[in-house]
Amino acid sequence: MAYKISDDCVSCGTCAGECPVGAIAQGDAHYEIDEAACVSCGTCAGACPVGAISE
């Protein structure tokens, strides 16, 4: 199951820089994860400074 970014995201971009497959990009309101590209490694969740990413 792909990770998801909640509305708690502050659009800092830390997660996008940490994603090994480039599955994260800036969306309209905050960063978003491309579910088809996400490999569920959890690197983004560990890097998020505000805890906005979960499974």
Secondary structure, DSSP 8 states (H G I E B T S, - for coil): ---EE-TT-----HHHHH-TT--EEE-SSSEEE-TTT-----HHHHH-TT--EE-
